[in-house]
Amino acid sequence: MGKYSKFLICTLLICLAAFFLSACGGGGGDPTASTAVPPTVVRGIAATGAPLTGVVYLSDSLYLNYSTATSMKPITAPINQDGTFSMSVAGLQAPFILRAIDTSGIILYSFAKAPGTANINPLTNLAVAVAAGATSMQDLDGVFISHNSASMVGIANALTQATDNISSSLQPLLSLYGAQTADPLSGAYQVNSQGLDGLFDDVSFSISGGTVTITRNDTNTMVFSSPIGVLKSSPYSAGLDTSNLPTPTSYPAPGNAVLTLQVNGSLPQGTLIKYVTLSLQLPLGVTVDIDPTDPTGLTAAVNTAIPIGTAAGANVYPSPSLSSTNNILSIAMSSLAGFNTGEFLTIRVLVSSSSLISSTAAASFTITASNMYADIYKTQQLKGLTITPVSLAY
């Protein structure tokens, strides 16, 4: 073999080696080629029983004092009708502190150690106050307005213990609502007057003078009181008046049949369903439980529509409504996480007579209208998908 041929072969081998090194991430290749893109979104539900209406502000660990002219302002996101919010934190430094301001003037705080779910509600507000050592809402305002990386890390490190201490202190109260293991900060939250949402319907929280106080909304009497500083280090069950616990609202028992709905079709790659509206024609002799507090008799009870499957944890809001003229049930459902095709919703219905039970099946129900979207703002409508009733179980 001649020198020229040997030179060509060596050159070819060097080029091939360089190619494979680059493809495997070595030799200064693209560092993102084999690395998953990290999450860059903070989202959640802002509610005090009813969803808040207003704006969520988020500040990261690098904003030293956002009130000064030279500093960066917090990023913002609107609170949607169902209490959901979502914002990109790309390029920002975790952890993050959040503030929700309702149009009525209510202000609540929350915290996110990293991108992900960060609900905003009275318990997250209390947890941030305890973790930060804030003795009043004015103190919390100060934490949001003026903080640095060290103070934010301090709150993040104290937050889990603060949340656990609060939960332990309030166990008898939380248990009344089936919320004894609920995570108010990053757990699934539904605006449905049950669980934590039902608790926030019935009691109010206040933080003032170094003390947190929980009072019943119906009698304005104290249920719990504790110094903020105590909760930072340990539970304080002695602060709970177990003789004055509220009585959770009793909703009608579920209907005698459960209809399951399914989404059919194929989603574009990388796309999930995040908002659904549908109208369901109920057959003659079939209805739903009605919210006993609704004088019109047209608002379904809170347990009428329950998300399932990959849609579990989605938010049905407002409560389903029943047409007074043609027996059509209207439902709107949003999911910040998004869900896939397949079974996604169960609807509890009442079949009025035993004779109808034998003749009523899933095929007796008709979807008269449906719309699905790839975002909760309803700007990215999904085509080619249908919803069908697939089973009716008694």
C-alpha positions in Angstrom: 0.0 0.0 0.0 1.5 3.4 -1.0 2.1 6.3 1.4 -0.7 8.3 -0.2 -3.2 5.5 0.4 -2.0 5.1 4.0 -2.4 8.8 4.5 -6.0 8.7 3.2 -6.9 5.8 5.5 -5.4 7.5 8.6 -7.3 10.7 7.8 -10.5 8.8 7.4 -10.1 7.0 10.7 -9.3 10.3 12.5 -12.5 11.9 11.1 -14.6 8.9 12.0 -13.2 8.9 15.6 -14.0 12.6 15.9 -17.5 12.0 14.6 -18.3 9.3 17.1 -16.8 11.2 20.0 -18.9 14.2 19.1 -22.1 12.0 18.8 -21.4 10.5 22.2 -21.1 14.0 23.9 -17.4 14.1 24.0 -14.9 16.5 22.4 -17.1 19.6 23.0 -20.3 18.3 21.4 -23.7 19.9 22.1 -24.2 19.5 25.8 -28.0 19.4 25.4 -28.0 16.6 22.9 -28.2 13.8 25.5 -29.7 15.8 28.4 -33.4 16.2 29.1 -34.6 19.8 29.3 -35.4 20.5 32.9 -38.9 21.7 33.9 -39.2 25.5 33.7 -42.8 26.0 34.9 -44.4 26.8 38.3 -48.1 26.2 38.4 -50.9 25.5 40.8 -54.3 26.5 42.1 -54.9 29.7 44.2 -58.0 29.3 46.4 -59.5 30.0 49.7 -62.4 27.5 49.2 -63.6 29.5 46.2 -60.9 30.2 43.6 -59.1 33.5 43.8 -59.5 36.1 41.1 -56.6 38.2 40.4 -52.8 37.9 39.8 -50.0 35.7 41.0 -46.5 37.3 41.5 -43.3 35.2 41.6 -39.9 36.3 42.8 -36.8 34.2 42.6 -33.8 34.0 44.9 -31.8 36.7 43.1 -34.3 39.6 43.5 -32.8 41.5 46.4 -35.4 44.2 46.6 -37.9 44.5 43.9 -39.2 47.9 45.1 -36.0 49.7 44.1 -35.6 51.2 40.7 -32.5 49.2 39.8 -33.9 45.7 40.6 -35.9 43.3 38.5 -39.7 43.0 39.0 -41.4 39.8 39.9 -43.0 37.9 37.0 -46.8 37.6 37.0 -49.5 35.4 35.7 -53.3 35.8 35.8 -55.4 33.5 38.0 -57.9 31.7 35.7 -61.6 31.3 36.5 -61.0 27.9 38.1 -58.1 29.2 40.3 -55.3 27.7 38.1 -52.2 29.7 37.2 -49.0 28.8 35.3 -45.8 30.8 34.6 -42.4 30.1 33.1 -39.4 30.4 35.4 -36.8 29.8 32.7 -33.6 31.6 33.6 -34.7 32.3 37.1 -33.0 31.0 40.3 -34.9 28.7 42.6 -36.2 28.7 45.2 -39.2 30.9 44.5 -41.7 32.8 46.7 -45.2 33.4 45.3 -47.8 36.0 46.2 -51.5 35.9 45.1 -53.5 39.1 45.2 -57.2 38.6 44.9 -59.4 41.4 43.4 -61.1 41.6 46.9 -57.8 42.5 48.5 -57.0 39.0 49.9 -53.2 38.3 49.8 -51.7 34.8 50.3 -48.2 33.5 49.9 -46.7 30.2 48.8 -43.2 28.8 48.1 -41.6 26.6 45.5 -38.2 24.9 46.1 -38.0 24.2 42.4 -40.2 24.3 39.3 -43.3 22.3 39.7 -46.6 22.6 41.6 -47.0 25.4 44.1 -50.6 25.9 45.2 -51.6 29.0 47.1 -54.0 28.8 49.9 -54.4 29.6 53.6 -52.2 26.7 54.7 -49.4 27.5 52.3 -49.5 31.1 53.6 -49.2 29.8 57.2 -46.4 27.4 56.3 -44.3 30.2 54.6 -44.9 32.5 57.6 -43.8 29.8 60.1 -40.7 28.8 57.9 -39.7 32.5 57.5 -40.4 33.4 61.2 -42.9 36.1 60.0 -45.2 37.2 62.8 -47.7 39.1 60.7 -48.9 39.5 57.1 -46.8 42.7 57.0 -43.8 40.6 57.8 -44.6 38.3 54.9 -44.9 41.3 52.6 -41.5 42.3 53.7 -40.1 38.8 53.0 -41.5 39.0 49.5 -40.3 42.6 48.8 -36.8 42.2 50.2 -35.0 38.9 50.3 -31.7 37.3 49.1 -30.4 33.9 48.3 -29.5 33.1 51.9 -32.9 34.0 53.3 -34.7 32.1 50.6 -32.6 28.9 51.2 -33.4 29.3 54.9 -37.1 29.3 54.2 -36.7 26.3 51.8 -34.8 24.3 54.5 -37.4 25.1 57.2 -40.6 24.6 55.1 -41.0 20.8 55.3 -40.7 20.8 59.1 -43.1 23.8 59.3 -45.7 22.1 57.1 -45.4 18.8 59.1 -45.8 20.7 62.4 -48.9 22.5 61.2 -50.4 19.3 59.9 -49.7 17.5 63.2 -51.3 20.3 65.2 -54.4 20.3 63.1 -55.0 16.6 62.6 -58.4 16.3 64.3 -59.6 19.3 62.1 -58.0 18.0 58.9 -59.4 14.5 59.5 -63.0 15.9 59.5 -62.5 16.8 55.9 -60.5 13.7 54.9 -57.4 15.9 54.5 -55.2 14.5 57.2 -52.5 13.5 54.7 -53.1 16.2 52.2 -50.1 18.3 50.9 -51.5 21.8 50.7 -48.4 23.1 48.8 -47.7 20.6 46.0 -50.5 18.0 46.3 -53.5 17.6 43.9 -56.1 20.3 44.8 -59.6 20.6 43.5 -62.1 23.4 43.9 -65.0 21.2 44.8 -65.9 22.0 48.4 -64.3 18.8 49.6 -61.0 18.0 51.3 -58.9 21.0 51.9 -61.2 23.1 49.8 -64.1 22.2 52.0 -62.0 23.2 55.1 -61.2 26.6 53.6 -65.0 27.1 53.0 -65.7 26.6 56.7 -62.8 28.3 58.5 -60.6 31.5 58.2 -56.9 31.9 59.0 -55.3 35.1 60.3 -51.7 35.9 61.2 -51.1 38.9 63.5 -49.0 39.8 66.5 -46.9 36.6 66.3 -50.0 34.4 66.5 -52.0 32.3 64.0 -55.7 32.1 64.7 -58.2 29.9 62.9 -61.9 30.7 63.3 -65.2 29.2 62.2 -66.9 31.2 59.5 -70.4 30.3 60.8 -70.0 31.3 64.4 -66.8 33.4 64.2 -65.4 31.5 67.2 -61.8 30.3 67.6 -60.9 26.8 66.6 -57.1 27.0 66.9 -54.5 29.5 68.1 -50.7 29.2 68.4 -47.6 31.3 68.5 -45.8 31.2 65.1 -42.5 30.5 66.7 -43.8 27.4 68.4 -44.9 25.9 65.1 -41.5 26.4 63.6 -39.9 24.0 66.1 -42.7 21.5 67.1 -46.5 20.7 66.7 -48.9 22.5 69.0 -52.0 20.4 69.3 -52.8 22.1 72.6 -53.9 25.1 70.6 -56.8 23.2 69.0 -60.2 23.5 70.6 -61.6 20.1 69.7 -65.0 21.0 71.3 -65.5 23.7 68.7 -64.7 22.0 65.4 -66.9 22.9 62.5 -69.3 20.4 60.9 -68.3 19.8 57.2 -71.1 20.3 54.7 -72.9 17.1 54.0 -73.5 16.6 50.3 -75.9 14.1 48.8 -74.8 10.5 48.4 -73.5 9.6 45.0 -76.1 8.6 42.4 -77.0 5.0 42.0 -75.1 4.7 38.7 -71.6 5.7 37.5 -71.1 6.7 33.8 -67.6 6.6 32.4 -66.5 8.8 29.6 -63.5 8.2 27.2 -61.6 10.4 24.8 -61.0 8.7 21.5 -58.4 9.6 18.8 -54.7 10.4 18.6 -52.9 13.4 20.1 -50.1 15.1 18.3 -46.7 14.0 19.6 -45.8 15.8 22.8 -49.3 17.2 23.3 -51.7 16.5 26.2 -55.3 17.6 26.8 -55.5 20.4 29.3 -59.0 21.8 29.0 -62.3 20.1 28.1 -65.9 21.3 27.8 -68.7 18.9 27.0 -72.4 18.7 27.0 -74.0 15.4 27.9 -77.6 14.5 27.0 -79.1 12.5 29.8 -81.8 10.0 28.8 -85.4 10.4 30.1 -85.7 9.3 33.7 -82.0 10.0 34.5 -80.8 13.0 36.4 -78.0 14.0 38.8 -77.7 15.0 42.4 -78.3 18.7 42.9 -76.4 21.0 45.2 -78.8 21.5 48.1 -77.5 25.1 48.5 -78.6 26.0 45.0 -82.1 27.5 45.0 -82.4 27.1 41.2 -82.0 23.4 41.4 -79.7 23.4 38.3 -76.2 23.1 39.9 -74.9 19.6 40.2 -73.6 18.4 43.6 -69.8 18.6 44.0 -69.3 14.8 43.6 -71.1 14.5 40.3 -68.0 14.5 38.0 -64.8 12.9 39.2 -61.7 12.9 36.9 -60.0 9.5 36.6 -57.1 7.8 34.8 -54.4 10.2 33.6 -56.9 13.0 34.3 -57.0 12.2 38.0 -56.4 15.5 39.9 -57.9 17.6 37.2 -60.2 20.4 38.3 -63.9 20.4 37.4 -65.0 24.0 37.7 -67.5 25.5 37.9 -69.8 22.7 39.2 -71.6 20.9 36.3 -74.9 22.5 35.4 -78.1 20.9 34.3 -80.3 22.5 31.7 -83.9 23.1 32.9 -85.4 22.4 29.5 -83.6 19.5 27.8 -81.8 17.6 30.5 -78.3 18.4 29.3 -75.4 18.3 31.7 -72.6 20.8 31.0 -69.1 20.2 32.3 -65.8 22.1 32.1 -62.6 20.5 33.3 -59.0 21.8 33.3 -55.7 20.0 34.0 -52.5 21.9 34.5 -50.5 18.6 34.1 -52.5 17.5 31.1 -53.9 14.1 30.4 -54.0 11.5 27.6 -56.7 9.9 25.6 -58.7 7.0 27.2 -61.1 7.0 30.1 -60.9 10.3 31.9 -64.1 11.1 33.7 -66.9 9.4 35.8 -70.3 11.0 36.2 -72.6 9.9 39.0 -76.2 9.9 37.8 -79.6 8.9 39.3 -81.7 6.4 37.4 -85.2 7.0 38.6 -86.8 3.6 38.6 -85.8 -0.1 38.7 -87.4 -0.7 35.3 -85.1 2.0 33.7 -82.0 0.4 35.3 -82.4 -2.7 33.1 -82.9 -0.7 30.0 -80.4 2.2 30.5 -76.9 1.7 29.3 -73.9 3.8 28.3 -75.3 4.0 24.8 -78.4 5.8 26.2 -76.3 8.9 26.8 -75.2 11.2 24.1 -72.4 13.7 23.9 -74.0 16.7 22.1 -71.0 19.0 22.0 -67.4 18.8 23.1 -64.2 20.9 22.8 -60.7 20.0 23.8 -57.6 22.2 24.1 -53.9 21.7 24.6 -53.8 24.7 27.0 -55.9 25.9 29.8 -56.4 29.3 28.1 -58.4 27.6 25.3 -56.3 29.0 22.5 -54.9 25.7 21.1 -58.0 23.6 20.1 -57.4 19.9 19.4 -59.0 18.4 16.3 -59.9 14.8 15.5 -60.8 13.8 19.1 -64.2 12.6 20.3 -65.8 11.7 23.6 -68.0 8.7 24.1 -69.7 7.1 27.1 -68.2 3.7 27.4 -69.7 2.1 30.5 -72.6 2.5 33.0 -72.1 0.7 36.3 -74.7 0.3 39.1 
